[in-house]
Amino acid sequence: MFREALRGAVQFALADVEVFEAGSIDAACVAIRSEPGIEIILLDLSMPGTSSFDGLMLLRSTFPRIPIMIVSGLDDPRIVQEAIRLGAAGFVSKSVDKATLAEAMSEVLGGSVFVPPDLAAAMSGARGSAAPGDIGSRVADLTPAQMRVLHLLRHGRLNKQIAHELGVSETTIKAHVSEILRKLNVVSRTQAVIETAQLDFEAILNGQPNRD
């Protein structure tokens, strides 16, 4: 019944969308492998065949370039934060309205990480603001390609512009942006820019130590 309701909400949110359903994590893997054009995965953490975050980690490792949005009745901020840390590109409650689901899917398909404002605020309050040294260590975890993408995000470039400038596909840039947000432990491109504002990117990109 929940899948039927979710299908209707997705079809309301996105025009001409094709939806594939699965009743277990194994069936989900089969469906995703058989349909290479799938652009987003909506995952219930309580899906049969998995427990806790096992399903998320399995899908993330098996299909690393497809963004995964959690749709769950478990909306504890600690659960949301852990899901994002493990690579989820978004998190919404099962009781979410159609307008919010549409916004969430649009953000995730655009390469961003979506968390409803109330949950995002609770997560920020729980972890506090990242100290300069902390955000510096998180930036150090980025790959060179992700570093270049973040550098261009800080200059206000859109995904399409970044893809053109770096000579790669827009899909690749979306994947990089999702990984950047996950590694920096932030929920939006704007927050990533704000959190890294104090860093000397020219020095970082040139392989030199950062100086605040």
One Martini backbone bead per residue (centre of mass of N, CA, C, O) as a GRO file, in nm:
protein
  212
    1MET     BB    1   0.057   0.063  -0.020
    2PHE     BB    2   0.298   0.253  -0.005
    3ARG     BB    3   0.398   0.217  -0.297
    4GLU     BB    4   0.142   0.322  -0.429
    5ALA     BB    5   0.153   0.606  -0.303
    6LEU     BB    6   0.437   0.679  -0.404
    7ARG     BB    7   0.387   0.655  -0.702
    8GLY     BB    8   0.174   0.880  -0.715
    9ALA     BB    9   0.364   1.107  -0.609
   10VAL     BB   10   0.578   1.085  -0.832
   11GLN     BB   11   0.383   1.132  -1.074
   12PHE     BB   12   0.309   1.416  -0.971
   13ALA     BB   13   0.606   1.540  -0.963
   14LEU     BB   14   0.667   1.379  -1.244
   15ALA     BB   15   0.688   1.388  -1.568
   16ASP     BB   16   0.712   1.103  -1.744
   17VAL     BB   17   0.747   0.878  -1.537
   18GLU     BB   18   0.931   0.582  -1.441
   19VAL     BB   19   0.835   0.304  -1.235
   20PHE     BB   20   1.010   0.087  -1.007
   21GLU     BB   21   0.950  -0.204  -0.818
   22ALA     BB   22   1.027  -0.333  -0.477
   23GLY     BB   23   1.007  -0.582  -0.198
   24SER     BB   24   1.329  -0.596  -0.194
   25ILE     BB   25   1.664  -0.573  -0.202
   26ASP     BB   26   1.709  -0.786  -0.422
   27ALA     BB   27   1.495  -0.677  -0.621
   28ALA     BB   28   1.626  -0.402  -0.652
   29CYS     BB   29   1.890  -0.494  -0.785
   30VAL     BB   30   1.757  -0.623  -1.031
   31ALA     BB   31   1.608  -0.371  -1.135
   32ILE     BB   32   1.857  -0.186  -1.171
   33ARG     BB   33   2.016  -0.369  -1.366
   34SER     BB   34   1.772  -0.378  -1.589
   35GLU     BB   35   1.779  -0.039  -1.552
   36PRO     BB   36   2.017   0.188  -1.660
   37GLY     BB   37   1.820   0.466  -1.646
   38ILE     BB   38   1.825   0.512  -1.358
   39GLU     BB   39   1.818   0.819  -1.141
   40ILE     BB   40   1.655   0.708  -0.877
   41ILE     BB   41   1.639   0.610  -0.528
   42LEU     BB   42   1.380   0.475  -0.321
   43LEU     BB   43   1.431   0.415   0.032
   44ASP     BB   44   1.359   0.176   0.275
   45LEU     BB   45   1.499   0.086   0.574
   46SER     BB   46   1.258  -0.154   0.612
   47MET     BB   47   1.325  -0.342   0.401
   48PRO     BB   48   1.319  -0.638   0.297
   49GLY     BB   49   1.644  -0.790   0.362
   50THR     BB   50   1.697  -0.566   0.584
   51SER     BB   51   1.900  -0.355   0.809
   52SER     BB   52   1.916  -0.061   0.881
   53PHE     BB   53   2.198   0.036   0.663
   54ASP     BB   54   2.250  -0.201   0.463
   55GLY     BB   55   2.093  -0.121   0.206
   56LEU     BB   56   2.237   0.143   0.152
   57MET     BB   57   2.527   0.027   0.132
   58LEU     BB   58   2.471  -0.168  -0.098
   59LEU     BB   59   2.370   0.039  -0.312
   60ARG     BB   60   2.614   0.230  -0.302
   61SER     BB   61   2.829   0.011  -0.391
   62THR     BB   62   2.672  -0.095  -0.655
   63PHE     BB   63   2.538   0.220  -0.718
   64PRO     BB   64   2.722   0.504  -0.702
   65ARG     BB   65   2.560   0.698  -0.935
   66ILE     BB   66   2.294   0.663  -0.770
   67PRO     BB   67   2.073   0.829  -0.609
   68ILE     BB   68   1.963   0.824  -0.259
   69MET     BB   69   1.636   0.823  -0.115
   70ILE     BB   70   1.492   0.845   0.187
   71VAL     BB   71   1.185   0.668   0.292
   72SER     BB   72   1.070   0.730   0.627
   73GLY     BB   73   0.951   0.674   0.966
   74LEU     BB   74   1.252   0.749   1.051
   75ASP     BB   75   1.315   1.090   1.200
   76ASP     BB   76   1.570   1.088   1.344
   77PRO     BB   77   1.842   1.290   1.333
   78ARG     BB   78   2.052   1.058   1.369
   79ILE     BB   79   1.954   0.892   1.128
   80VAL     BB   80   1.984   1.105   0.912
   81GLN     BB   81   2.286   1.164   0.953
   82GLU     BB   82   2.382   0.872   0.892
   83ALA     BB   83   2.266   0.848   0.609
   84ILE     BB   84   2.432   1.080   0.489
   85ARG     BB   85   2.713   0.969   0.567
   86LEU     BB   86   2.650   0.694   0.386
   87GLY     BB   87   2.515   0.849   0.103
   88ALA     BB   88   2.267   0.993   0.113
   89ALA     BB   89   2.072   1.240  -0.086
   90GLY     BB   90   1.816   1.191   0.109
   91PHE     BB   91   1.529   1.289   0.336
   92VAL     BB   92   1.203   1.148   0.403
   93SER     BB   93   0.895   1.117   0.503
   94LYS     BB   94   0.612   0.921   0.470
   95SER     BB   95   0.430   1.197   0.537
   96VAL     BB   96   0.485   1.348   0.298
   97ASP     BB   97   0.421   1.577   0.079
   98LYS     BB   98   0.412   1.631  -0.256
   99ALA     BB   99   0.574   1.897  -0.266
  100THR     BB  100   0.822   1.795  -0.105
  101LEU     BB  101   0.891   1.558  -0.284
  102ALA     BB  102   0.943   1.724  -0.536
  103GLU     BB  103   1.172   1.892  -0.416
  104ALA     BB  104   1.358   1.659  -0.336
  105MET     BB  105   1.396   1.531  -0.618
  106SER     BB  106   1.507   1.782  -0.756
  107GLU     BB  107   1.758   1.813  -0.579
  108VAL     BB  108   1.882   1.530  -0.624
  109LEU     BB  109   1.885   1.541  -0.940
  110GLY     BB  110   2.081   1.810  -0.911
  111GLY     BB  111   2.306   1.710  -0.671
  112SER     BB  112   2.175   1.731  -0.404
  113VAL     BB  113   2.092   1.758  -0.060
  114PHE     BB  114   1.798   1.640   0.116
  115VAL     BB  115   1.648   1.817   0.398
  116PRO     BB  116   1.433   1.904   0.599
  117PRO     BB  117   1.441   2.188   0.784
  118ASP     BB  118   1.386   2.061   1.065
  119LEU     BB  119   1.608   1.840   1.044
  120ALA     BB  120   1.847   2.023   0.975
  121ALA     BB  121   1.836   2.185   1.240
  122ALA     BB  122   1.875   1.944   1.431
  123MET     BB  123   2.150   1.858   1.315
  124SER     BB  124   2.302   2.125   1.366
  125GLY     BB  125   2.252   2.132   1.675
  126ALA     BB  126   2.400   1.860   1.735
  127ARG     BB  127   2.693   1.942   1.589
  128GLY     BB  128   2.739   2.209   1.501
  129SER     BB  129   2.981   2.403   1.406
  130ALA     BB  130   3.241   2.402   1.205
  131ALA     BB  131   3.556   2.408   1.237
  132PRO     BB  132   3.819   2.495   1.055
  133GLY     BB  133   3.976   2.227   1.104
  134ASP     BB  134   3.742   2.039   1.037
  135ILE     BB  135   3.681   2.131   0.745
  136GLY     BB  136   3.970   2.082   0.647
  137SER     BB  137   3.962   1.769   0.684
  138ARG     BB  138   3.724   1.723   0.493
  139VAL     BB  139   3.850   1.841   0.238
  140ALA     BB  140   4.093   1.634   0.238
  141ASP     BB  141   3.889   1.393   0.139
  142LEU     BB  142   3.895   1.496  -0.131
  143THR     BB  143   3.919   1.477  -0.444
  144PRO     BB  144   4.047   1.643  -0.702
  145ALA     BB  145   3.776   1.661  -0.855
  146GLN     BB  146   3.607   1.763  -0.614
  147MET     BB  147   3.775   2.017  -0.566
  148ARG     BB  148   3.711   2.153  -0.838
  149VAL     BB  149   3.407   2.163  -0.800
  150LEU     BB  150   3.404   2.329  -0.539
  151HIS     BB  151   3.550   2.573  -0.654
  152LEU     BB  152   3.313   2.637  -0.860
  153LEU     BB  153   3.086   2.663  -0.655
  154ARG     BB  154   3.218   2.916  -0.513
  155HIS     BB  155   3.164   3.069  -0.810
  156GLY     BB  156   2.852   2.990  -0.901
  157ARG     BB  157   2.832   2.737  -1.052
  158LEU     BB  158   2.680   2.524  -1.254
  159ASN     BB  159   2.667   2.211  -1.356
  160LYS     BB  160   2.686   2.272  -1.661
  161GLN     BB  161   2.936   2.458  -1.637
  162ILE     BB  162   3.127   2.256  -1.506
  163ALA     BB  163   3.116   2.041  -1.723
  164HIS     BB  164   3.231   2.221  -1.947
  165GLU     BB  165   3.499   2.306  -1.804
  166LEU     BB  166   3.587   1.985  -1.744
  167GLY     BB  167   3.482   1.776  -1.968
  168VAL     BB  168   3.204   1.659  -1.860
  169SER     BB  169   2.935   1.531  -1.733
  170GLU     BB  170   2.658   1.614  -1.553
  171THR     BB  171   2.637   1.346  -1.399
  172THR     BB  172   2.918   1.362  -1.274
  173ILE     BB  173   2.870   1.624  -1.115
  174LYS     BB  174   2.639   1.523  -0.940
  175ALA     BB  175   2.808   1.306  -0.799
  176HIS     BB  176   3.017   1.498  -0.679
  177VAL     BB  177   2.827   1.676  -0.512
  178SER     BB  178   2.719   1.455  -0.328
  179GLU     BB  179   3.000   1.380  -0.211
  180ILE     BB  180   3.072   1.653  -0.096
  181LEU     BB  181   2.836   1.679   0.104
  182ARG     BB  182   2.897   1.421   0.258
  183LYS     BB  183   3.196   1.484   0.345
  184LEU     BB  184   3.109   1.773   0.479
  185ASN     BB  185   2.835   1.750   0.631
  186VAL     BB  186   2.610   1.864   0.430
  187VAL     BB  187   2.281   1.984   0.269
  188SER     BB  188   2.422   2.209   0.080
  189ARG     BB  189   2.577   2.421  -0.131
  190THR     BB  190   2.566   2.671   0.046
  191GLN     BB  191   2.693   2.539   0.298
  192ALA     BB  192   2.960   2.464   0.164
  193VAL     BB  193   3.048   2.753   0.103
  194ILE     BB  194   3.038   2.863   0.393
  195GLU     BB  195   3.227   2.649   0.535
  196THR     BB  196   3.475   2.723   0.308
  197ALA     BB  197   3.538   3.037   0.312
  198GLN     BB  198   3.822   3.027   0.492
  199LEU     BB  199   3.960   2.891   0.259
  200ASP     BB  200   4.256   2.834   0.062
  201PHE     BB  201   4.220   2.716  -0.253
  202GLU     BB  202   4.476   2.779  -0.405
  203ALA     BB  203   4.660   2.626  -0.210
  204ILE     BB  204   4.520   2.351  -0.226
  205LEU     BB  205   4.536   2.310  -0.541
  206ASN     BB  206   4.868   2.343  -0.510
  207GLY     BB  207   4.952   2.172  -0.244
  208GLN     BB  208   4.923   2.365  -0.009
  209PRO     BB  209   4.900   2.490   0.284
  210ASN     BB  210   4.677   2.615   0.487
  211ARG     BB  211   4.579   2.968   0.546
  212ASP     BB  212   4.384   3.170   0.759
   0.00000   0.00000   0.00000
